[in-house]
Amino acid sequence: MNSTTSRAVNTSTRPQQWAIAYGSQKRSTMAIMTLLIWLVMTVDVAQPADTLYLCMKNCEQCKSMYGAYFEGDLCAKSCFRLKGAFIPDCIDVASIGQFLNKNE
């Protein structure tokens, strides 16, 4: 009778154990999915901000190199308009030519 009682207890706890294990697995899956979604959103948002920052810093560098001959505000407006897709290179005249003036 004692062994029968222990069997009954063991079989009645199995569904509860399975539910606990399944709930834990479900929470782990949700945590991983949340982390992946957060990573994807962070990468998509951070990338344009980084390129925009780099574009603005390069405009500032070119302005300090060329002084009055370089239209820094026009360069900065271009950075915002193109969302950092264009990054000026101060030693490449082709990339900054549109921002240079003769300033006589």
C-alpha positions in Angstrom: 0.0 0.0 0.0 2.9 2.3 0.7 4.4 1.7 -2.8 1.0 2.4 -4.4 0.7 5.7 -2.7 4.1 6.7 -3.8 3.3 5.8 -7.4 0.2 7.9 -7.2 2.1 10.9 -5.9 4.8 10.5 -8.6 2.3 10.4 -11.5 0.4 13.4 -10.1 3.5 15.5 -9.9 4.7 14.8 -13.5 2.2 17.2 -15.2 3.2 19.9 -12.8 6.9 19.3 -13.4 6.3 19.4 -17.1 4.3 22.6 -16.8 7.1 24.2 -14.8 9.7 23.1 -17.3 7.6 24.2 -20.3 6.9 27.6 -18.6 10.7 28.1 -18.0 11.5 27.2 -21.6 8.8 29.6 -22.9 10.2 32.4 -20.7 13.7 31.7 -22.0 12.6 31.7 -25.6 10.8 35.0 -25.0 13.9 36.5 -23.4 16.0 35.5 -26.3 13.5 36.8 -28.9 13.3 40.1 -27.0 17.1 40.4 -27.0 17.3 39.7 -30.7 14.7 42.3 -31.5 16.4 44.8 -29.3 19.7 44.1 -31.1 18.2 44.5 -34.5 16.5 47.8 -33.6 19.7 49.1 -32.0 21.9 48.3 -35.0 19.4 49.9 -37.4 19.1 53.1 -35.3 22.8 53.4 -34.4 24.2 53.1 -37.9 22.8 56.3 -39.4 23.6 58.2 -36.2 27.3 57.1 -36.5 27.6 58.0 -40.1 25.9 61.4 -39.5 28.3 62.1 -36.7 31.3 61.1 -38.9 30.0 63.3 -41.7 29.7 66.3 -39.4 33.1 65.7 -37.8 34.7 65.6 -41.3 32.9 68.8 -42.3 34.4 70.4 -39.1 37.8 69.0 -39.9 37.7 70.4 -43.5 36.6 73.8 -42.2 39.5 73.9 -39.8 41.9 72.9 -42.7 40.6 75.2 -45.4 39.2 78.0 -43.3 37.2 80.6 -45.2 37.6 78.7 -48.4 35.4 75.9 -47.1 31.6 76.2 -46.7 31.2 74.2 -43.5 27.5 75.1 -43.1 26.7 73.9 -46.6 28.6 70.7 -45.8 26.7 70.2 -42.6 23.4 70.7 -44.3 24.4 68.1 -46.9 25.1 65.7 -44.1 21.6 66.1 -42.7 19.9 66.1 -46.1 21.6 62.8 -47.1 21.4 61.4 -43.6 25.2 60.7 -43.5 25.3 58.7 -46.7 27.9 61.1 -48.0 31.1 61.5 -46.0 33.4 64.3 -47.1 37.1 63.5 -47.4 39.2 66.6 -46.8 42.1 65.5 -49.0 39.8 64.4 -51.9 38.9 67.5 -53.9 36.2 65.5 -55.8 34.3 64.8 -52.6 34.5 68.4 -51.2 34.7 70.5 -54.4 31.1 71.6 -54.1 31.9 73.1 -50.6 35.0 75.0 -51.7 34.9 78.6 -52.8 37.5 81.1 -54.1 36.7 83.7 -51.4 38.5 86.5 -53.1 
